[in-house]
Amino acid sequence: MGAQDTAGRLRAITAELSGLFYERDDVIRTLTVAMLAGQHALLLGPPGTAKSELARELTGRIGSANYWEILLSKFTAPTRMFGPIDVGALSRGEYRQIFDGRATTAHIAFIDEIFKCSTAALNETLGLLNERIYHPENGGEPIHCPLISAITASNELPTGDDSAAIYDRLLVRLEVGYLADPSNFAGLVRSAVSAPAVTARTTVELSELQQAVNDAVPAVEVPDAIVDAVCTLRAALRRKELIASDRRWRQSVRLLQASAFLDGRDAVDRNDLSVLTHVLWDSPAERPTVEREVLHLVNPDAKEALDLADAIEELEAELDAKAGQSREALADWAIREAMTKLNMAGKKLERLRGEAETADRSTTAVERVIILQRAVHARVLTEALGVDASLVQAQL
C-alpha cells in the first residue's frame, strides 16, 4: 500500500471515530496527527469524558502493533511498566527481566493518570518518551524501544516538579470536557438503551504506519511562507507573554507535516497551522489566547467569526447566571434576546463559511464557532424554552 492509501485509510478511521464519539472530531484528528508525527499527546479532562475509550478505539485500529496500556499510581514500580524480574532465571542465579507485553516492546501505548507516575519510575518513563530507551535493572546495555507514539490521560494538571517534567515532554495537549450540545447528550443517553449499529472498522497495518512516520511525513514540504507564518505567530504570542520553548516550536513542524500528509497534500499550508492551538499553551487558561492568534493567522478574515464567538460565550454565561429563575423569566429572555442574537450569529457564520470556501480560504475558525453556536442554541432551547433534547436537532 502506498503512502496516499495509508493517508486515506487514516482519514477513514478519523471519520469512523467521529461518528462514534460526540463532539470529539478535532481531538480525534489531532491524536492521529500526533501519531503520524511520532509525538505524544495528553488528554486532559474530568472523569467520564471517554478519554480512555477514545484512546483504545484509535490505537486498536493499528494492525499487528504491540499495544501496551497501564493505569499509573504513586506506587507503580518500574518493573511493572518495563518488565518484571524473571523468577525462574533468578533461581538459577541470573538477574533478568521479562520484557514481552511491557512498555519496552510497545509500538503504541496508552498511559492513564500519567502524572501519578512514581518517583522511582520517573527517569525511565522520561527515557521512554524522549529517547525511546530503557535501562535494564541489571545495568546492562540500554534497550531501544520501538515506541511510535503514546497517548496519555489525566484528570488534572501536574502539581510537582517530577510530573511537570513529563508534562513538558507531551507535545500535544487536548482538553476534553463533558458534552455541550443537549442533542448530543440525548444521543448518548439513547445509545445506552439501543443496540449499537454495525459500523465500518478501517485499520492500518503497523508497517504502513511506520513507513508514513519515518519516510512520507518527513518528506512533506514546508514552504518559506509557512516558516514566516510560524515566526509571526511566535512574535505575536511573545507580545502576550506566552513563551514556548525552542524545542517545542521545532517539534511542532513535524506536526504540520503530519497534518498535511493526513489531508493528502505534499506541502504544508496555512490550514495545518490550526494544530498549533494544542501545542503552544501550558495552562488551559492560555489556550483561548493561543487559539485566537493561531486562527487569525490561518485565516486573516477570521476576526468576525472570533468576535461572534465572544458574543455567543457571553450569552452562554448569561444563561448560566440565570439558573434558578422561573421558566417564565427564562423564556422571556430567550425569546426577546437570546434566540434573536443566536439566529443572527448563525446566519453570519454561514455567510462567512461560504465566503471562505469561495475564496479557497481555511474555514477552521468559522467551523469551530459554528459548533459553539449550535451548542449554545441547543442549551437555550432546552433549558430556557423547555424543548425536549431529542427534538432539538431538528430545530437547529
Buried (B, 14 or more C-beta within 10 A) or exposed (E): EEBEEBBBBBBBBBBBBBEBBBBBBBBBBBBBBBBBBBBBBBBBBEEEBBBBEBBBBBBEBBEEBBBBBBEBEEEBEBBBBBBBBBEEEEEEEEEBBBBEEBBBBBBBBBBBBBBBBBEEBBEBBBBBBEEBBBBBBEEEEEBEBBBBBBBBBBBEBBEEEBBEBBBBBBBBBBBBEEBBBBBBBBBBEEEEEEEEEEEEEBEBBBEBBBBBBEEBBBEBEBEEEBEEBBEEBBEBBEEEEBEBEEEBBEBBBBBBBBBBBBBEBEEBBBBBBBBBBBBBBBEEEBBBBBBBBBBBBBBEBBEBBBEBBEBBBEBBEEBEEBEEEEEEEBBEBBEEEBBEBBEEBBEBBEEBBEBBEEEEBBBBBBBBBBBBBBBBBBBBBBBBBEBEBBEBBEEB
